[in-house]
Amino acid sequence: MSVKISAADVKKLRETTGAGMMDCKKALVEAEGDFDKAIEILRKKGQKIAAKRADRESTEGVAITKISDDNTYGVAIVLACETDFVSKNDSFKELAQEFVNIAFNYNTKEEFLAADFGGITVAEKLIEQTGVIGEKIDITSFEKIEAPYVGAYTHVGKIAAMVGLTAAVDNAAELTKDLAMQAASMGATSLSYKDFDPAYVASETEARIAAIIKDNEELARLGKTLKNVPQFVSRLQLTDEAMAKAEEEAKEQLKSEGKPEQIWDKILPGKMERFVSDNTTLDQEQCLLDQKFIKDEKKTVAEYVASYGDVEVKNFVRVTLG
């Protein structure tokens, strides 16, 4: 004897699981009208689909943040999927919002995945939604930040950054938004060159110089202007001895060019500034405070922060798709 499945039952199951109308109807028929059994049937379907798509790359999705009402902490996550089509779906964006609301209450990704989501864990919800959507769904990034003042910026749902300040100064919202925009746009991975491991800097120096030398071989073959080959790549390497040697070399150059010694003081600062710029490319690429400020490249991010008074950047995080 078949059980009659009403449209209301199908609608209720769809609202509960997010599955398609036909999938919900089939599950209810198979479960002979038992609502809880139908949910379990849909979840098992999701597990099978998730297992089949486990090796797929989920490089699309949504990056999203949530900041506390008092701006003292926040969380950023990436809910990833396989295609741009799914990531633009309103229901997927709503799911991302539900996830970040839960993530807000936990300190680690592991705790978050084990958290409750309507009677199942977040991890189980991801599997369920993989079955519903038909694509691998995953949380690929989870970052938490705390500071006296925290602000955030999200770029078209693809990149999100949060920045923490050491004090809630006047216009802190503007400052953190600008800094988070900088982090999102320029891809900083460290706060300052002071955070670098000397071994990493040494390795980057060797690799970067080798790459420039190779480029110059091709430029020379083409008769084009060669690139400057730096001695260093970070301020971490610019010791007093290194700076003194660079200044002496600059003076020797001015002397060989026949520049009057009485005007050297006017020329040397510019030459030393150029030396520092040419020999800190790693800092400029990877360190938030050492980058050129995107809204005014005449100053560094550190100089921009200093314009707000007695405040420093305590920390920052950045999450992105892929």
TABELGI-V831240 format. One record per residue. N is the residue number from 1. PSI is psi in degrees with one decimal (* if undefined). Layout:
n=N psi=PSI
n=N psi=PSI
This chain:
n=1 psi=121.0
n=2 psi=145.2
n=3 psi=135.2
n=4 psi=126.1
n=5 psi=118.8
n=6 psi=159.8
n=7 psi=-32.6
n=8 psi=-38.3
n=9 psi=-43.6
n=10 psi=-43.6
n=11 psi=-42.8
n=12 psi=-42.4
n=13 psi=-38.5
n=14 psi=-42.4
n=15 psi=-30.7
n=16 psi=-41.4
n=17 psi=-23.1
n=18 psi=1.6
n=19 psi=162.3
n=20 psi=159.8
n=21 psi=-46.4
n=22 psi=-39.7
n=23 psi=-40.3
n=24 psi=-43.1
n=25 psi=-44.6
n=26 psi=-40.1
n=27 psi=-40.5
n=28 psi=-38.0
n=29 psi=-46.7
n=30 psi=-34.7
n=31 psi=2.7
n=32 psi=40.0
n=33 psi=-4.6
n=34 psi=112.0
n=35 psi=-49.2
n=36 psi=-38.4
n=37 psi=-36.1
n=38 psi=-39.7
n=39 psi=-43.8
n=40 psi=-38.7
n=41 psi=-44.2
n=42 psi=-37.3
n=43 psi=-38.9
n=44 psi=-36.3
n=45 psi=-42.1
n=46 psi=-39.2
n=47 psi=-40.4
n=48 psi=-44.3
n=49 psi=-40.4
n=50 psi=-40.6
n=51 psi=-39.9
n=52 psi=-30.1
n=53 psi=12.4
n=54 psi=-31.8
n=55 psi=3.4
n=56 psi=152.7
n=57 psi=128.3
n=58 psi=86.5
n=59 psi=-0.1
n=60 psi=179.7
n=61 psi=-152.4
n=62 psi=128.8
n=63 psi=131.4
n=64 psi=147.9
n=65 psi=162.3
n=66 psi=125.3
n=67 psi=141.8
n=68 psi=155.9
n=69 psi=-30.3
n=70 psi=7.9
n=71 psi=37.9
n=72 psi=-10.9
n=73 psi=162.7
n=74 psi=168.5
n=75 psi=146.3
n=76 psi=133.5
n=77 psi=163.2
n=78 psi=119.3
n=79 psi=110.7
n=80 psi=151.2
n=81 psi=-175.6
n=82 psi=-32.1
n=83 psi=152.9
n=84 psi=-31.3
n=85 psi=-46.3
n=86 psi=-41.2
n=87 psi=-25.3
n=88 psi=-6.6
n=89 psi=134.3
n=90 psi=-38.3
n=91 psi=-32.8
n=92 psi=-42.0
n=93 psi=-39.4
n=94 psi=-38.5
n=95 psi=-41.5
n=96 psi=-40.3
n=97 psi=-40.5
n=98 psi=-41.0
n=99 psi=-44.9
n=100 psi=-30.0
n=101 psi=-35.6
n=102 psi=-44.6
n=103 psi=-31.9
n=104 psi=-26.8
n=105 psi=5.7
n=106 psi=155.8
n=107 psi=-20.7
n=108 psi=160.5
n=109 psi=-37.5
n=110 psi=-44.2
n=111 psi=-41.3
n=112 psi=-46.1
n=113 psi=-26.0
n=114 psi=-4.7
n=115 psi=159.0
n=116 psi=137.9
n=117 psi=88.3
n=118 psi=39.2
n=119 psi=-9.1
n=120 psi=171.0
n=121 psi=164.3
n=122 psi=-42.5
n=123 psi=-41.2
n=124 psi=-34.6
n=125 psi=-37.6
n=126 psi=-42.5
n=127 psi=-43.6
n=128 psi=-45.7
n=129 psi=-24.9
n=130 psi=-40.6
n=131 psi=-38.9
n=132 psi=-47.0
n=133 psi=-31.7
n=134 psi=12.6
n=135 psi=156.7
n=136 psi=123.2
n=137 psi=131.2
n=138 psi=156.5
n=139 psi=105.6
n=140 psi=-14.4
n=141 psi=141.2
n=142 psi=117.1
n=143 psi=135.8
n=144 psi=145.6
n=145 psi=141.9
n=146 psi=142.4
n=147 psi=166.2
n=148 psi=-28.3
n=149 psi=128.9
n=150 psi=134.1
n=151 psi=166.9
n=152 psi=164.2
n=153 psi=136.9
n=154 psi=129.6
n=155 psi=108.7
n=156 psi=35.7
n=157 psi=8.1
n=158 psi=-32.0
n=159 psi=135.1
n=160 psi=142.7
n=161 psi=147.0
n=162 psi=142.2
n=163 psi=135.6
n=164 psi=135.3
n=165 psi=157.8
n=166 psi=-11.5
n=167 psi=150.1
n=168 psi=71.9
n=169 psi=169.9
n=170 psi=139.5
n=171 psi=30.6
n=172 psi=-32.8
n=173 psi=-42.1
n=174 psi=-44.4
n=175 psi=-48.7
n=176 psi=-34.2
n=177 psi=-44.5
n=178 psi=-41.1
n=179 psi=-39.5
n=180 psi=-36.1
n=181 psi=-40.8
n=182 psi=-48.1
n=183 psi=-41.3
n=184 psi=-43.0
n=185 psi=-41.4
n=186 psi=-4.6
n=187 psi=35.9
n=188 psi=144.7
n=189 psi=-15.8
n=190 psi=158.8
n=191 psi=-45.3
n=192 psi=159.1
n=193 psi=-23.5
n=194 psi=-18.3
n=195 psi=-7.3
n=196 psi=146.3
n=197 psi=127.3
n=198 psi=-34.8
n=199 psi=-37.6
n=200 psi=-42.5
n=201 psi=-42.3
n=202 psi=-42.4
n=203 psi=-43.2
n=204 psi=-37.4
n=205 psi=-50.0
n=206 psi=-45.3
n=207 psi=-42.9
n=208 psi=-41.9
n=209 psi=-41.0
n=210 psi=-39.8
n=211 psi=-40.6
n=212 psi=-41.0
n=213 psi=-42.1
n=214 psi=-43.1
n=215 psi=-40.4
n=216 psi=-30.8
n=217 psi=-41.4
n=218 psi=-40.3
n=219 psi=-39.2
n=220 psi=-40.4
n=221 psi=-33.7
n=222 psi=-3.9
n=223 psi=25.9
n=224 psi=166.4
n=225 psi=133.0
n=226 psi=152.7
n=227 psi=150.5
n=228 psi=132.0
n=229 psi=110.1
n=230 psi=159.7
n=231 psi=-32.2
n=232 psi=173.9
n=233 psi=-4.5
n=234 psi=151.1
n=235 psi=-23.3
n=236 psi=-25.4
n=237 psi=-11.5
n=238 psi=73.6
n=239 psi=169.2
n=240 psi=-38.3
n=241 psi=-42.7
n=242 psi=-39.1
n=243 psi=-38.8
n=244 psi=-40.9
n=245 psi=-40.9
n=246 psi=-37.2
n=247 psi=-40.5
n=248 psi=-40.5
n=249 psi=-36.1
n=250 psi=-39.1
n=251 psi=-40.4
n=252 psi=-37.7
n=253 psi=-44.7
n=254 psi=-38.5
n=255 psi=-42.4
n=256 psi=-24.7
n=257 psi=-5.6
n=258 psi=22.3
n=259 psi=133.2
n=260 psi=134.0
n=261 psi=-27.8
n=262 psi=-13.8
n=263 psi=3.4
n=264 psi=-38.2
n=265 psi=-25.4
n=266 psi=-25.9
n=267 psi=-36.1
n=268 psi=-43.7
n=269 psi=-40.8
n=270 psi=-40.2
n=271 psi=-39.2
n=272 psi=-36.2
n=273 psi=-41.1
n=274 psi=-39.0
n=275 psi=-46.3
n=276 psi=-44.0
n=277 psi=-43.5
n=278 psi=-24.1
n=279 psi=20.0
n=280 psi=36.1
n=281 psi=-32.5
n=282 psi=-43.6
n=283 psi=-45.0
n=284 psi=-29.0
n=285 psi=-40.4
n=286 psi=-14.6
n=287 psi=119.6
n=288 psi=-51.4
n=289 psi=-22.8
n=290 psi=-1.9
n=291 psi=158.9
n=292 psi=135.4
n=293 psi=126.0
n=294 psi=-22.7
n=295 psi=-12.5
n=296 psi=92.6
n=297 psi=0.7
n=298 psi=-12.9
n=299 psi=157.4
n=300 psi=167.8
n=301 psi=-38.9
n=302 psi=-41.5
n=303 psi=-37.4
n=304 psi=-43.9
n=305 psi=-41.1
n=306 psi=-25.6
n=307 psi=-10.6
n=308 psi=3.5
n=309 psi=-144.4
n=310 psi=75.2
n=311 psi=148.1
n=312 psi=165.6
n=313 psi=122.1
n=314 psi=-44.6
n=315 psi=168.3
n=316 psi=156.2
n=317 psi=156.2
n=318 psi=132.1
n=319 psi=148.0
n=320 psi=164.3
n=321 psi=160.7
n=322 psi=*
